[in-house]
């Protein structure tokens, strides 16, 4: 096992560091001359794509959080309405499904019972079914009409890291591919997304440099004695906040909640008191000012705030206690980078508290019962 960990203390840490490669491997062979080409993997013709009326992302846990990012990405790039459901809820709400529905299952293992059951239901009701999975030949992969494999390699730690970032890459590729077919977006704009997508691996590497990691690790050690923590963000930052919060809960057992920053004043603000740690994400340019004003609201009530923003931002540090910078990228692509310090944060908080990083209590890597 020590050899398998390749010099890292835990599989989770190894897998966090494998993300630049997982991103690159998931992109490999799928971009040709500034365009995404999934024609070898996706059987949907241009006409089929044009017929799609609605998209349903269905998944569990971390894969569900990738689906939440998928909603923003697909609606922005394709203008097709998207719904996202946790698989254990989907079947029981009588979702509206027909042959113009595209159902996308996201599953690292491809064996999660609830996801598989939802997929079967959607297929039976006439939807076109696509799977984003990390395991070739898994049940979800076998039963879907089309499959996009995330080439993250085996993920051993229960807390998912590189599978999530690879799922995001698959979602971007698919969203861009559909947008190309739909001619819904300006060609130049799509090319820019493709160009920036190809730079993410290198930028992820920057977030794993020792100086960056030690800022996160110090904050994690600082908060490890706390029992409660809040993650806040807007838009895509909110989707990533949910994933950051899940990571922290899963392995460090610190109770945390992720909130859409604008929603704080409708209830959660009542819980903010002196010294409560808040991890505030502000990478989305269009929402930046609003998010900063929400950060000031928690700061004014005594919160201890770690801010996450884009390199070059010299404003946020005036409103927070510590700051982490994410390399510049398009707002749409920021989640791939933003999640990395949050994963490291959960990791170091867990190590500080002395829990089992790779095998958290009560949880399994793949849940094959409903
Ligand atoms: C379990 C794992 C999670 C994972 C979820 C969905 O709960 O502990 O890390 O996100 O299942 O798994 P899947 O294999 O379908 O992505």
Boltz pocket constraint, residues with backbone or C-beta under 6 A from the ligand:
constraints:
  - pocket:
      binder: B
      contacts: [[A, 60], [A, 61], [A, 62], [A, 63], [A, 106], [A, 107], [A, 108], [A, 109], [A, 110], [A, 111], [A, 112], [A, 115], [A, 158], [A, 159], [A, 160], [A, 363], [A, 364], [A, 365], [A, 366], [A, 367]]
      max_distance: 6.0
